[in-house]
Amino acid sequence: MTSAAARSADKILEPEELGKRLAELRASGSRIVHAHGVFDLLHIGHIRHLQEARTFGDVLVVSLTEDRHVNKGPDRPAFTESLRAEAIAALGDVDFVTISRFPSAVEMIGIVRPHVYVKGPDYRQPADDVTGGIKREEEAVHAAGGEICITDDVTFSSSSLINRFLPAYSTGVQAYLDEFRSRYSARDVRGFLDRLATMRVVVVGEPILDEYVYCDQLGKSAKEPVLAMRYVNTETFAGGSLAVANHLADFCASVELVTFVGSYDGQERFIRSNLKPNVRLNFVYKTDSPTIVKRRYVEATLLSKLFEVYFINDTPLERRDEQEFCSLLDARLQNADAVVVSDFGHGLVTSEVKRQLGRSEVFLAVNTQINAANIRYHAISSYPRADYICINEGELRLDARERVASLDSLVGELNKKMGCDRTLVTRGSNGVEYYADGTSYVCPSFATRVVDRIGSGDAVLALSAVAVAAGVPSDAVAFIANVVGAQKVQVVGNRSSIEKIATHKFIEALLK
C-alpha cells in the first residue's frame, strides 16, 4: 500500500470509533461538519459540495450509506461501500469517512453530533423528498445542537450519469426508457401512484402460507437413489391473497381482505400478525380444511427449490360456508372502489362467488393462477366478466388451449368472451404487454437480478389493478407493472412486500 493509500485508509473508521474521536475533537474546540450520502459515482458535483462543506468548520466527516440500504433502483450501488469509502477518503478536504449501518442518516447524526450538517442544493426542494428523510434529519440535527447549511454549486446526479455511461440494461431497454422519459418524469409517475392514496380496495382470494425449509446438500444416499440434505432453518411467509393485500397496503387508504381460514390448523394468529395495519381481515372458517401451507424445500446457498408439499383441502366451500362468504363479500363491496381477485383455484372462489362478483358494479380485476393442484381445471374464462385481467402468458395459452397463436388474437378472443377491454399479459423476462382500448403497450423487463419468482405475479396484479381502476394512463400502467415485478423478484418469497417509498426511488433511478 502506498503512503497516500495508507493515509486514506486511516481516515476510514467504524461509527463507534468515529464517535470517540469526534468527542475528543469537540472537547478541544473543533467545529465538526457532517455530510451524508451514497456517493455512488464520485463526480465534480460531489467534490465541490465537499470542498464548500469543509469551509463551514474545522473537521469534515462524511458518512456513506452501506450497500444493503442503498435504494436507488436496479444494480445499485454501482460501486461497493468499501470502494465508495476509499474514493471519498482520497479527497484532501475530507478528514474522516464512515460507513453507516443504518437505513437513514438520522442515527449517524446522533453519533457525529455535528455543529454543521451539510446538504446539497436539492435540499431546497423538500417537496421532492419522497422518503420524508429531510425533515427527520433536520430534527436530529437540531436535537444535537447543530445547524444546517446548504452548499450552492454545480449539481449532478449519480443516477443520471450511471444511466448514461454505466447502464444496467440492454440497448433495447435503454431505448424504451429514453422514449418513456420523453413523455413522463419520475414526478409524473409518482403522481399517478398518489392517485391510489384514497382508494378503498377489497382483495378476494385464498390465504397461502409459503414455508421455505432451507437445506444443505449432503450427497446421494448410500443405499438408495435419494438426495440427502441437512436441515438448516425454516421461514414462513404470508402469501397468496395475504401478500396481495400487503402489497396494496402502503399505497391505498384501506384494504379489506375477504378470505377463509382453516377450521383446523388455521394459524389465525400468524395471519393477523403478518398483515399490514390498514389491512382488515374478513374470513369464514372453511369446514374440514387447514389454512393452505405450501412447503418448499430449498437448497440454502443457491436458493434452488428441490420439491414442494401442499397441506391443503381444495374442495369447494360447502354450501353453508359459501353463503356466509357471499354475505361477507357483499357487505365489503358496498363501499369499495375496486375489488382484486387473486384466485389460486383452491376452492374459495366458487361458481356462485364468481356470479356475485360479476353482478357487482364495483371495478373488478381478476387473476387466475395455475399451479400443480389446478393446472387441468382452472381458467380465467370461468368468470362471467371482468374490468381488468392480469394473466401470465402460459395461463392465457392454457385457457385458450393454444400454443402458437399470437398474443393479440388470444387476448382479443378472451376480451370478447369476458366483455373486457383491458388485459395485461406478463411474460417473465420479456416484460409485459398491456392491451387497452384496442392498443398494445409493450414494456420490457427491468429485472437485472432474479432471486425468487414466487409471488411476483401477485405484486404485479395488485398494483397494476388499482392503477387501472384509478385511471392511470395505459403506457404508465405497463411501466408501473414492470417496476413492481422487478422489485419483487429480488426478494426471497414474500419476505417483504412492495412499499411506496422504495417504488418511488426505483422509478426515480430509472427515469433520471
N, C-alpha and C positions, 0 to 999 in steps of 0.2 A: 504494500500500500504506500502510495506517495505521501509526502508530508501534507500536501494540500488535501488529499483524500482523508488523511487521518484527522486533520483539523475539522473537516466537515463531519466525520463520524462522531467526533467528540461533542458536537452540537446536538446530536440526536439522543434524547433522554426519554425514559419511561415517565408517564404522567406523575407518579408518586415522587420520583427523584426530582423531576422538574419543580414540583411544588415546594420541596425543601430548599432547592437552590434559590428559587424566587423569594422565599421568605427571608433568606439571608440578605439578598439584594435590596428588598423592600426595607428591611431594618436599617440598611446603610444609607437610605435616602434615594435610591434609584427609582426612576419613574418607568413603570412597566407598560409596554404596549403589546396588545394581543391581536393577531389576525387569525381567522379560521377559514378553512375551505377544503375543497377536494384537490385543486391544483393538478388536475389530471394531465393536462398538456401545458407545461410551463411556457408562457409566451410573454411578449412585451407588455401586455396589459397587466399581468401579474407582477412583473419586475418593477414597473413604475408604481404600481399600487404599494408594494412593499418598501420601495425607496421612500415614498412620501410618508408611509406609516412610521418609518424609522425617525423621521423628524419630529414626531409628537412626543418622544421620550428618550430614555437612555438605553433601554433593553427591549429588543423586539423578539417576541415569541410567536411562532407560527404552529398552530395545531392542524393536523390533517385528519380527515375522516377515514377510518380504516376501510379496507376493501368491502367487507360484508355489509357495511351500512351505506355504501355509495348507491344512490338510487337515481341513476341518470340514463336508464334505458339499456338496450342490449349490449353485451360485451363491454360494459363499463364497470370499473375503470379500465381505460386502455393500458395504464401503467400501474403496477402493483404498489402497495403502500410503501414498501421499502425503497423502490425506485423514486417515487414521488418525494419521499423524505430526503433522500440523497440529493435530488435536484434542488430542493429548497435550501437545504443546508449549505450548498455550494455558493449561495449568494452572500456576498460580503456584508450586506445590511442586516442579515438575519443572525441573531445570537443563539437562539435555541429552537429546536424542532421537536415536536412530539406527535405520536400517532394516537388519536383519540379512540378509545374503545367504546364510545357511546354513540347512539344514533343521531344526536344533535350536539350543538356547540354549548348548550346550557351547562352541562356538567363540567366541561373544560373551563368555562368562565369561572365556575366556583373554585376550581383548583388553581388557576392562574391569578385570579383576583386582580385584574388589570386596572391601572389608573386610566388607561385609554383602550377602548375596544374599537377596532378599525373595520369599517365596511367600505365596499366599493360604491361607485355612483349608482348602481342599480338599487341600492338601499333607499333611494329617494322615491321609488315606486313600490311602496309596500303592498299596494293592491295586487301586484303581480306575484306576490309570495303565496303560493298555493298551500304551503305547509303550515303557515301561522308561526314559523320559527323566528321571524324577525321580532315579533312582539315579545316572545318568550326570552330571546337573547337580550333584548332591551331591559326587561325586568330583572334578569340575572345580573347584568352589568350594574344597574343602579343598586341592587341589593348588595353588591360587593363594594360599593362606594366609588365606582368609576363613572366615566362619561363615554359617549360615543362620538367618534369623529369619522367623517366621510371623505375619502380621497376623491380627487377630481382630475382624472387624466383619461387617456385613451382607454376605451373599453373594448375587449374582445371576448368571444365566447369559446371556451374549450370545446364544448359540444359542437359548435358550428365548424370549428377548424378540424375536429376529428371526423365529422360527417363528410367534410370536403376532401381531406387529404388521407385519412385513415379509415375509410368506410368499412363497416362490418358487413355490408351487403353486396350482392352481385350488382352488375351494371343495370340489369333489368329492374331490380327493386329500387335502386337509386333513381332511375328514370321515373318510376312511379311516384316516389316521394317528391322529386322535383316538381312533377306535374301537380301533385296534390297540394304542395306548398303554394303554388301559384293561385290556388283558389281559397285555401283556408290557412289561417295561422293557428298556432297552438292555443292562443286565447279564444279563437272561434270554436275550436273543438271542445275546449273546457266549457265554453258557454252552452254547447249542445248538451254536455253531460249535466250541467247545472239545471237543465230543464227537468231532470228526474227528481230533483230535491223535494218536490211537493207531492210526488206520486204515491198512491196507496195501491200496493200490489198484493195479489193473492197468488201463492205458489201451491200447486197441487202435484202430488207425486209420492212415490214410496220412499221411506227413510231407509238408507243403507249405511251400515257401519262397516267401513273399509278397514280391515285388520291386516296389518303388514307384519309378518313374522320373519325377522331377519336371521339369516343363517350363514355360516362359513362352510365352504366345501371341504370335506374330509377326503373323499375319493369313493371309488366303487366298493360296494360291499364285497367281502372276501368270498362269500359263498353264493351270492345271488346277484343278478344284473340290476342292482339298485344303487342309486347315487346316495351316499351317506353325507349328512350335513350336521354341523354343530350349531345348536341354538345360540343366538346372540341376545336378542331382545324383541319386544313387540310394541308396536304403536297402533292405536286405533283412531280413525278419523271419522268425522261426521260427513257422510257422503250422500249421494242421491239427492232427494229434494231438500235435505238439510243443507247441503252445500250450495244449492241454487239460492235458497233463502239467504244464506250468509253472504253470498256474492252481491246480492242486491242491497243488503242492509246498510252499507256505507254510502249508498247513492240515493236511496229513496226514503221518504218520510216514514213509512210504515210497511211492514211485510207480514202478512197473515199466511202462515203455513198450515195447510189443511192436508192431513195425512193419517196414517194409522200407527199404532204401537202394538206390539205383540201382546197377546193375552198371557203369555208366559215368556220368560227371558226378554222382557220388554225393554230393559235398560233405559227407562224413562229418565232417571237421574242423569245419566251420561248425556242423553239427548238435550235435556234442558240446559245443562252446564256448558254445552258446546254450541249453543245458538247465540247470535249477537243480541244485544239488549233490546233492539227495536224489532226483533222477530217474535211474533206471538204464535205460540204452538196451539193448534186446534186439532184434536185427533179422536178417533174411535179406537177401541181395543178390538183387534182382529181375532176372532174366535179360533182357537186351536192353532195359533201361529206364534212364532217368535218374531221379534223385530229382526229384519234381514241383516245377516252378517255375511260379508264376503271376505273370507280369509285367504290372503295371498302369501305364499312362501317365496321369499325374496333373497337372492344372493346379496349379502350385505355390502360388498365392495363396489360392484358394478350396477347394483340395483336391478339385476336381471330377474324377472319373475319366473319361477320354476313351475308352479301349478297353483290352482286355487280350489277352495272348498266353499260351497254355499250352504249356509244354515237358513233354510227358507221353507215356507209353505206358500206356494204361488198359485193356489186355487183362488178363484174369485171370491170377493166378500160374500158371506152368507146374507140372505135377504134382510134380516134384521139389522146387521151391521151396515149394509148398503143403504137402507132407509135412513139410519142415523147419520151416515156420512153425507148423504144428499141434503138432509136438513141443515147440517153444519155448513156445508158448502154454500147453500142458498143464502144463509144468513151473512156469510162473509162477503158474498158477491154484491150485496146491496150497496155498499159504499166503496167499491173498488174502481180504480181507473184501468186496471189491466189484470188479467189472470194468465199466469205462466204455467203450463202443464209440462212436467218432466216425467214422462210415462215410461217406466222401465219394464212394463209388461209382467209385473209380478202380482197381479190380482187386485190392485186397488182401483184402477180406472176401468170399471165395468162398462158394459154397453149402456146401462141406464145413466151412469155418470157422464158418459160421452154425450148422450142425448140432452142431459141437463145443461152441460157446458154449451152445446150447440144452440139451445134455446135462449141462453143469456145474451143480453145486448152489450155486455162488457167486452172490451177488446180481448181477443183470445189468441194466445201464442201457444203453439204445440210442438213438442218434440217427442218422437217415439224411438227409443234406443234399442238396438238389437244387442243381445248378449247370449251367452251359452244356453240359458234356460228358455229363451223365447224365439230363437232365430227362425224357426219354421212357422211361427204363428203371429208375429207382431208386425203391424203395418200402420203407417200414418193414414192411409185411406180408409181406415175403420172409423175415423172421426167424420161426423156429418158436415162440419165446416171448420174454418179457421181464418183469422185475420192475418196471421203471420205463421209461417212454417220455418223451423230451423232443423236441418236434417243433414246427416253425413251422406256423402255420395254413395257409399255402399248400401246404406239404408234406403236411399231413393231407388237404387237399381233393384234391390231385393223386392221392394214394394211393387215395382213395375214388372218384375221378372224379366229384366232386360239388361244384358251385359254390355252391349256395344253401342247402343243408340246414343245420340248426342244429349248432353245435359239440357240444352234448350228444349228439345222435344219432350223429354221426360218431365221437366218442370211445367211445361205448357199443359201436358195431359193431366198432371196432378192438380194444378191450379184450377183447371176447368172442372175437374171432378169435385173439388172441395170449395169452389167459389172463392178462391183466394188469389190475390194478385201480388203477394209479397212473400218470396221464398228465398231463404239463404241456404246455400249448399256448402258445407265445409269439406275441404279436400286435402286435409293433412298438410304436407309440405308444399302443396300447390296453392295454399291460401284458401280464399273463399270466392264464390260467385253469388252475387245477390241480384235476384230478379224482382224488379218492382216497376209497376206501371208500364209494362211492355219493354223495359230496358234492362240490359245486363250490365252489372257493375263488377268488374274483376279486381280483386286486391290480392297481391302476393303475400306470402307468409313473412312475418317479421321475426320468427323464432330462429335464433342462431345457435341455441343450445337446448337440447331436449333431455330433461332429467326423468320425466314421467308423464305419459299421456293421459293417465287416469284422471277423469274429471274435467278435462279441457273443454269438451263439448258442453258440459253443464254451464261452465263460465261464459262461453260464447252465447249460448241460449239466453242466459239470464240478462246480460247487459244489452245484447242486440234487440231482444224482445221489447224491453222498456224504452229503448231508443226509438224503435219504430213507433211504439204507442205514443211517444212524446212528440212525434213529427220531425225527428232529426232527418236532414237531407239524406237521400239514399246512398250517395257515394261516401258520406261520412259514417253511415251505419256500417258499411263494409269495412272501412278503416278501423272503427272502434272495435268491431268483432275480432279483427286480427291482432290489435293491440292487446286485448284481453286474452286471446288464445296464446300469444307469445309469452305473456307473463305467467300464465297458468302452467305451461309445460316445463317451466323452470323450478317447479315446486314438487316435492315428493307427495303423491296422493293429494289429499285435501288438508295438508298440514297447516296451510293458511289460505285465506280467501282473498279475492280481489278487493283492493282498497282504493279509495278515491285519490288520496294524495300520491300514492305510487303510480297510479294510472296517469294522473296529470303530469308527473315528472317524466314518465315514459314517452308520453305524447310530445312534451316539450323537447326532449332529447332528439326525437325523430324529426321534428319539424324545424329545428334551428338551422 
